[in-house]
Amino acid sequence: MSETELPTMQPAGRHGRRRPGWVTFLRDLAVILVVAFLVSFLLKTFLIRSFYIPSSSMEDTLQINDRIIVNELVPNVMPVQYGDVIVFRDPGGWLTAQPVRESNWLLGALDWIGSLVGLTASDSNDHLIKRVIGLSGDHVVCCTATGNLSVNGVPLDEPYIKIPAGADAAPREFDVTVPAGSLWVMGDNRYNSRDSLGHIDDPGGGFVPIQTVVGKSLVISWPIGRWSVLGNYPLTFAGVAEARTAPTSGSTATALRPAP
């Protein structure tokens, strides 16, 4: 019985088919980076996006230079709700022209790449952030006899606002009805915010078209010590929607302060 001759295994030389380990590593690394970039780009384009806060109009909820994560499914997939902290594009004349900051080509390139994947927000100064107080059809008034805002006759207890001691919930009285397709928004730092009330005398009446909304703020992502979820305070707005849809005979009247 003859023995079967086995082929001799030869180590791969320069003409072998196996690639060096470092070539395979670089190829796999490039694939991982490309996939990660594409996933981040898709997330930034359709789902979430990062912005930083350039002003004090939302204090104490948001501080200058806070970074936030915004849900871009609002309002196209998910509806805007009372109390949401939304980011929106300038409806027209709300923002003044910002000076162009000088930057070298390397920082500019890194900022551009970061903005593509949502890690930076080079256009934060082109957007505004406020809290939704009134939706389409709502009747928003200030002030009640106790100095509160009211929506559809329901007084609002707003724990998130920053106002001077003993002051009303808004720096001036107003009485508006939100038109269809629009929002009434206000900053939490009520006496230092150019919001709907600050633009009430503009041609647009201070109303924000829903189509200008970029998304709803979800969390403070930076600095780490301020990480927190941004709520919309459903108890503050309890009964507001029902009061809007209720028959006039059953609605609650708002007690306005006497005229001076």
Secondary structure by P-SEA (a helix, b strand, c coil): cbbbbbbbbbccccccccccaaaaaaaaaaaaaaaaaaaaaaaaacccbbbbbccccccccccccbbbbbcccccccccccccccccccccccccccccbbbbcaaaaaaaaaaaaacccccccccbbbbbbcccccccccccccccccccccccccccccccccccccccccbbbbbcccbbbbbbcccccccccccccccccccccccccccccccccccccccbbbbbcccccccaaaaaaacccccbbbbbccccc
